[in-house]
Amino acid sequence: MNDTQSWYTIEDIDHIDSPALVVYPKRVSENIHTLKKMVNGDTSRLRPHVKTHKTQEAAAMLMDAGIRQFKCATIAEAELLAMSNAPDVLLAYQPVGPKAHRYLELIKKYPNTAFSCLVDHMANAERLSTIASDNDLTIQVYIDINVGMGRTGIPAGDKAVQLYHGIQLLDNIEVLGLHAYDGHLRDPDVSQRRQRCLLGIAPVWAMVSELERQGYPTPVVVAGGSPTFPIHAADTRVVCSPGTFIFWDKGYGDGLPEQHFVHAALVLTRVISLPTPTTLCLDLGHKAIAAENPIDRRIHLLNAPGLKPISQSEEHLVVEAHEGHGWKIGDVFYGLPYHICPTVALYERAIAIAEGQQSGVWPIKARDRQVIV
């Protein structure tokens, strides 16, 4: 690339239809290097979440970097990892109903991958024990601990210890440890975030001590996401599970400035209409960018930061510009999503870019609820 070009510039842009998701593998590699550096190179302390990228290509890059444990949220993501020969996969979800049977089938289909899942209730643990016994298999689980997220899990303490005891007595089920996700902690001030994180995880360590006192092996603790990753990374007892680091986004880039990951995925969009002298219409609707945030926090146009989104529908985004702006129909904008994870799930593939040129395609295989092989 020409030294005067920005890192994101694509030279053969006229051959890429829009809207399009593009990834920059060299920058992905840089983020993986930063991830490892934050745990002093100890990859045994990393269990990255694949919810962000959902691709075999990124999983392969992580494994090439020595990472052997992964975390996911869906059966499709778990299967994608198994198809990629991942040695160890934690389904960070409690499989209920048909999902429990799908999970068992996954264990049988991929014997070279060690699977585990979450439980937070004795009734479901008993159900999993029955299914496992019927299939002559052993299911490994982590108890899901609620550390303030208020979404799933059971608070650390006596009831969680009783659940631990009860599961240990079941046939064909084995407790490996505790899982604690604190994604609600997003204080811009990292010192406040650290204080709240340590306060939230303290009952988990008290529970670990109690289980050790009762003679149980020390349970593995899998904790945190991206916002609390640097905090948990400083504690060698924790297996860390960030996910967004792989691509990074505008939201975390602004909100977590202490983390030095780089943006590695963008959305391309074009001007398709000039409705008024001061507005442009782009081909970037709800179906092309995560739209759960307010309209001014969905996309940041790197090469046109002054444009202001004013309305959006399924296939269109209208932005406001100044009088005499000079933009033309067909002009290309490079958009940095505020939330990359659900944005990736809107695309069936990402176009890889190397040295300003298309270098391949990354199918987003786990965007669906079931992987089609």
HELIX and SHEET records of a PDB file:
HELIX    1   1 ILE A   13  HIS A   15  5                                   3    
HELIX    2   2 PRO A   25  LYS A   37  1                                  13    
HELIX    3   3 THR A   43  ARG A   45  5                                   3    
HELIX    4   4 GLN A   56  ASP A   64  1                                   9    
HELIX    5   5 ILE A   75  MET A   83  1                                   9    
HELIX    6   6 PRO A   98  LYS A  109  1                                  12    
HELIX    7   7 MET A  122  ASP A  134  1                                  13    
HELIX    8   8 ASP A  158  GLN A  168  1                                  11    
HELIX    9   9 VAL A  190  ARG A  213  1                                  24    
HELIX   10  10 PHE A  229  ALA A  233  1                                   5    
HELIX   11  11 THR A  244  ILE A  246  5                                   3    
HELIX   12  12 LYS A  250  GLY A  255  1                                   6    
HELIX   13  13 ILE A  295  ARG A  297  5                                   3    
HELIX   14  14 ILE A  340  VAL A  344  1                                   5    
HELIX   15  15 LYS A  365  ARG A  367  5                                   3    
SHEET    1   A 6 ILE A 299  LEU A 301  0                                        
SHEET    2   A 6 VAL A 332  PRO A 337 -1                                        
SHEET    3   A 6 ALA A 265  THR A 276 -1                                        
SHEET    4   A 6 ALA A  20  VAL A  23 -1                                        
SHEET    5   A 6 ARG A 349  ALA A 354  1                                        
SHEET    6   A 6 GLN A 357  PRO A 363 -1                                        
SHEET    1   B 7 GLN A  69  CYS A  72  0                                        
SHEET    2   B 7 ASP A  88  LEU A  91  1                                        
SHEET    3   B 7 ALA A 114  VAL A 119  1                                        
SHEET    4   B 7 ILE A 139  ILE A 145  1                                        
SHEET    5   B 7 ILE A 173  ALA A 180  1                                        
SHEET    6   B 7 VAL A 220  ALA A 223  1                                        
SHEET    7   B 7 VAL A 238  CYS A 240  1                                        
SHEET    1   C 6 ILE A 299  LEU A 301  0                                        
SHEET    2   C 6 VAL A 332  PRO A 337 -1                                        
SHEET    3   C 6 ALA A 265  THR A 276 -1                                        
SHEET    4   C 6 THR A 279  LEU A 282 -1                                        
SHEET    5   C 6 LEU A 317  GLU A 320 -1                                        
SHEET    6   C 6 LYS A 308  GLN A 312 -1                                        
END                                                                             
